Amino acid sequence: MLKDADQHLQFVLLTGVSKFSKVSLFSGLNNLRDITLSSDYTTLCGYTNNDIDTVFKPELSGLDHQEIKQWYNGYRWGGGETTSVYNPFDVLLLFQERELTLTGLSPPRPHFW
């Protein structure tokens, strides 16, 4: 499916917990590149301190930036000295709810409509 759309695609990010690049699931898709530990992509899936300070500056009013950093800044990969990033989902939820929470530690709550 991706190979057929190749002319229309510049960049595609496949995520998951297993490496599938050598499996027949992607037959014909021979140009996959594993960037899991590449320092060139350390900030791809999160917000940097600079993002928080600039892009989200209006949202910081009334919030303690150091406390936000303590709660949500800490994802890092790529080896060596890499930039740590904030969890995007938690940061956006913080700006919406104005309350520090760790969503990854809370069990999902069923919704009954």
Secondary structure, DSSP 8 states (H G I E B T S, - for coil): -TGGGGGG-S------SS--TTSGGGTT-------TT-GGGTTTTSB-HHHHHHTTGGGGTTS-HHHHHHHHEEE--SSSS---EE-HHHHHHHHHH-S---GGGS-------
